[in-house]
Amino acid sequence: MTLILPVTLSAAAAAAVINIWLATRCGQVRSAEKISIGDGGNDLLARRMRAQLNFAENTPLVLVLIAAIELARPGSMVLAIIAGIYALGRVAHGIGMDGKGFAAGRSIGIVITMLTELGLAGWGIVIAMGW
């Protein structure tokens, strides 16, 4: 019997695409400004690097929580919606980190990330406690 976790797999695939997008945004500034290592004192590159690192810091934990919850409660549409909102929040954060245009995206992304982690953690505790 093959175990498939469609929400987790979809969330991980979306995370991979977002990570590539964030890395590409860093690469665009590196190429334009001829910066090969570090941020070269370039504010935009520093912001984009932080956006990608922030994504890398938070996303693994979110994916682990999604997988654990999906294993315990397969077929949850709510879990899929939460995963989708998380992905959108991370895109908003990446755009907002540029500091212009959609600057509110940074705050939106942070709030969505924290609420996602808190909500998934709470859900996980409820499942673990058998409530």
Buried (B, 14 or more C-beta within 10 A) or exposed (E): EEEEBEBBEBBBEBBEEBBEBBBEBBEEBBEEBEBEEEBEEBEBBBBBBBBBEBBEEBBEBBBEBBBBBBEEEEEBEEBBEBBBBBBBBBBBBBBBBBEEEEEEBBEBBBEBBEBBBEBBEEBBEEBEEEE
